[in-house]
Amino acid sequence: MLIHACISAHGFGHGSRTAAVLTALHRRFPHWRLVLSTALPPSFLATAFGPVPFELRPCRWDVGMLQADALGSDPAATLEALEQLERQLPHQISQEAAWLQAQGEPLLLLADVPPAAVLLAERVGAPLIWLASFGWEAIYRPLGGAFTAWADRCEQLYRRGDLLLQCPLAMPMAWGLPQQQLGLTAGEPRLDGADLARRLGLPAERERCVLISFGGLGLRLDPALLALWPHWTFLGHDPALARAANGRVLPAEVRPLELMRHCARLITKPGYSSFCEAMGQNVGIHAVHREGFAEAPVLEQALQRHAHHRLLSQHDLQTGRWQLDQPLHPPSHGPLPADGAATAAAAIAAFAMQRGLA
């Protein structure tokens, strides 16, 4: 059995989510072959999947939204990249279809969430399952103009899948497909967090340790701002944090998830996987407001419903007004179930068996 996962390279969140689901699937069926088709960096994939074996087919299946950093976006460059990808896809689909057919194995495609993945599935005559909290039509349509035709195209392609594994914190996805609702799709820590915390010199008191994470694109933050909070220790991947006495640099190969049990709060952008991981580890979330990306307000609303939180403006972030001395706002609703990855793995397995693939 071959699971061929087409993964968006728009940031690292799609890869983290797919890794959590395929890790859960690997626990159930360690003999199933996992192939990742994505433009995500191999180093990131190795960290996300850890001991789970996979094969990599370097392919770009979507554009998403081009960004200069974690909080900005570039619509003009995005349109240009969409047109360029559209010209490249026919050759890529032919090449990847030939490779898949040469494998001679029962095949199931999983996509998070490039619309063009369904064109590959149709070429090889294989079913396709979407793993998604939004589709690109929901991101492009509010931008109007030339994006409207791209939104229409994305929606048409999404409707041609076979099953939607609908993640929480989701935008509407009216694709007319059978659905399986999921809980939080976060991975699990794999390393000895206590040993890591000791080696990094983190305080024993969890309330005094704050994680700063802005996803794969990162965000330039003046390390001098950490001096405004001398009684807190800050941890993140940005090497500039080392310039502050109370800053600690997380090694590149270590996921923020590994130390969330030792941090009481997370400063971050609205991001699906970051929110899922923090909610699953009971970390308070200080979310920095983001403009120009339609998912952001949906995530902010979900945050207020399901997690302890504070909301920061971008001005708050850049001036050090991080509200760490203020109590977290409680959620208006209860927590979300944390079993989303296992539920998704079970749904994939059941689908494969119903189709006679496994």
N, C-alpha and C positions, 0 to 999 in steps of 0.2 A: 504494500500500500504506500503510495507516494502522496504526501501533502505538499502542494506547491503554493507558497504564500507570497502574494504580491503585496508589498508593503510601501506605503507612501514614505518618501524621504523628506516630507515637510516637517522639520523638527524631529525630535526623538520620541515623541509621545506615542505615535502609531507603532513604532518598533517595540517600545516597552510593553504596550498592551498586547501585541501579538506574541511577544516572548512569554508573557505570563500565561496566555492561553495555551501555547504550544508546549510550554513546560508542563502544564497540567495534563495535556494530552500524552506527552511522552511518559509520564508516570503510569498511565493506564496501558499504553501500547508502546513499549520501548523499542519494538522491532519496526515500527512505522518509520518511513524515511521522510525527513523534513528538509525541504528545499526552500530557501529564501531568495526571492527575486526582488531586488531592491537596490537603490543607490545609497543606502545608509552606509556609513563607514564600517569596515570590517571590525575595527577595534571596538566600536560601540556594540555591535552585534555580539562579539565575543563576551563582553561584560554583561550584556543583557541576558544571554542564554547560559552563561556559566558552563556547567558540565554537560548540558544537553547538546548532543551532536547535531550538526546541520551542515548542509551544503549551500554555497552561495553562488547565485547567478546574478552578476552585477547588471541591473537594468533599472532605468527610470521609467515609471509607469504613469506618473502624474507630476504636476507642478505645484499644486496647492496655492499658496500665496507667498511670493518672494518677499523677504524681509531683510532689512539691514541689521536688526537686532531683535530681541525677544518682544519688544513692545511696538515696533514700527512695521509698516508694510509698504510695498512699492507696486501699485496697480499697473502702471505702465510697463514695467519690466515683466510683470506677471503675464500680461497679454502677449508680449513678444515671446516669452518662453512657451506659452501654450501653443502658439502658432508653430514654433520650431519643433516641439514635441510631436505635434500632429503630423508633421512631415516625416519624422523618424519612425513613428509607430508601425507602419506597414512592414518595413524590413525587420524591425525587432520582433513583431508578432510571428512573422514567417520563421525567423531564426529560432525563437523559443519554442514554437510549435513543433518544429522538426526535432529539436532536442528532446522534448517531452515524449513525442511519439517513439523515438528511438529507445526510450527507457523500457518500454514494454511492460509497464506495471499498471494496476488499477490506480486511477488518478482522481484527486479531488482538489479543486482550487479554493483557497481562502484569500480574501482581499480586504485590506485595511488601508485605505478605502479607495484605491484608484479605479475610476470608472472603466478605463480601457482593459482592465483585467477580464471583463466579460467577453471581450473580443477574442482574447487568447483562449478562454474556455470554450467558446463556440467553435473556434478553429479546430480544436483537438477533440471536440465532442464530449467534454467533461463538465460535470456540475460545478457550480460556484456558490460559495457561502460568503456573504458580506459580514465583516466584524466592524461595527461602526457606532459612533455617537453623533455623527452628522455625515452628510454627503456634500461634495463640493458645490452642488447646485445651491445649497443654503448659504454658502459663503459668497458665491459669485452674484446671485440674483440681486441682493440689496445694493450692489455697486452700480447696477444699471448699465446703460450704454452698450459697448461691445461685449460686456460680460454676460448680457442676457442670453445671447445665442449659446455661449459656453454652458450656462446654467441649464438651458433646455437640453443640450446634448448630454450633459452629465445625468440628468434625471432620466432621460430615455434609456441610457445604458444601465443605470441602477435597477430599473424595472425588469431587466432581462436576467437577473440572478435567480437563484433557487431558494435561498433562505437568508433571512436577516437576523444576525445575533445582535440585538439592540442593547448597547451599553447604557448605563445610567448617565445622568448629567447631560442628556441628549437633546439635540434639536429635533424638530419634526422630520420624519423620514417616511413620507407617504408614497412608498414605492410599490404598493400592491403585492407584497410578498408575504409568505408565512414568516412569523416572527418568534423568536425566543428572547424573553426579557432576561437581562443579566443583572447581578449585583456588581459591586466594585471589582474591577479586573486588574488588581494590583499583584505584583510579584511578592515574593517572600524574602526576608533577609537570609543570606547564605553564610555570612562570615560571623566571626566572634566579635560582636559589637562592643562588648566590654573591653576586650583587648585593644581594639582599634581606638576606643575612647581614651584609654590609658596612654597609648602611644602618641596620640595627638594632643594630650594634655587638656582634655575637656573637663569641665567642672563636674564634680559628683552630683551636684544639684541640677536635675534636668531642667528646672525652670530658668536656669541661667545660661542655657545653651540654645542658640538660634541658628537654624540652617538657612542659608541664602542660596537659592537655586532658580535660575531662569532658563532651564532647558538647554537644548543643544546649541542654540545660537548665542546664549549668554547675554549679558548686559554689563556695560562699563559702569562701575560704581566706585566713587572716590573712597579709597580705604580710610581716609582721614575722618570720614563720618562715623566710623566705629568708635572713635574717641568720645563721641557724644554719649555713648552707652558703656562706660568703663566697667560696670558691674556685670556685664554680659560677655559671653564668648561667642564668636561668630565663626561658622564653618561653611565652606563652599569650595567649588572647583577653581574659582578665579585665583590665579597666582598672586594677584595684587593684594589679596587679603594678608599675605605674609608680611606686608609692610606695616601692619597695625599690631600693636602689642597684644590685643585681644582677638586677633584674627588667626584662623587655622585653615590650612589648605588641604582639602580632601584629595587624595591621590586620584589620578585620572581614571584608573581602572576600578575604582570603588564607587558603587552606586550610592547616591544620597540615602536611598532606602535602608542601607546597611546600618546607618546611625540614627535613624528617626526615633528609635526607642530611647535615645539619649538626648533628644532635643525636644523642648516643649513647644516651640513655635517655628514656623517656616515662612520666610518672606519670599514671595514668588509672583509670577504673572498668572492670570487665569489659564490653566492648562489641565487637560483631562487627566493625564497620567500622574502629574504631580499632586493634583487634588485627591485622586484615588489612593495613592500611596500614603499621603498624610492622613486622610480619613481612616484608612485601615490601621494605622499605627497610633491613632488618637493624638495627632499633632495639631495644634492650633494653627490656622492659616491666615497670614496677613497678605491679602491679595491686592496687587497694584492694578489700578484701573487701566484698561486698554481700549483704544479707539480703533475703528477701521477694520475690525474682524468680527463678523456677526456671531461667532460662538461665544465671545467674551462675556456679553451681558447674560447669556443663558447660563454660563458657568458661575457667574457672580450670584445669580438668583438661586441656583442649586446649592451653592456654598452657604447662603444664608438659611436655606431650609434644612441642611443636613450636617453642618459642621460648626464647631466653635471657630470664631473668625474675627478679624478686623478688616476694614476696607481702607486702602491707602490710595491717594492720588499720586500721579507721577511726580508732582511737585513735592509731596510728602517724602517720597522715596529719595529724591535727589537732594533734599535738604536735611535728611536724617530724622524727620519727624515720624518715627516708625511705631509709636504707640506701644512699645514693649512694656511700659509701666502701667498700662491700662488693662483691665480685665477683658477677657475674650467675650464677645457676644455669643450667647447660647443659640443653637439652631432652633428654628420655629417648628420643625418637625423632627421625627426620630432619625437615628442613623440608618444608613443603607446597609443591606447585607453584604458581607465581605466574601461571598462565595462565587463571584462572577466568573473567574477563570475556570474553576471546576465545573460550573454549570455549562459554560461554553464548550469545554472539552467533551462533556457528556453528550451535548447536542451534536457536535461534529461526529462523534463515534456512532450515535444512533442514526444519523443521516447516512453515513457511509454504509452501515449495515443494511438499512432499508433499501439502499440502491444496489446492494449486492457487491459493493466494492471491497468489503473486508469480511 
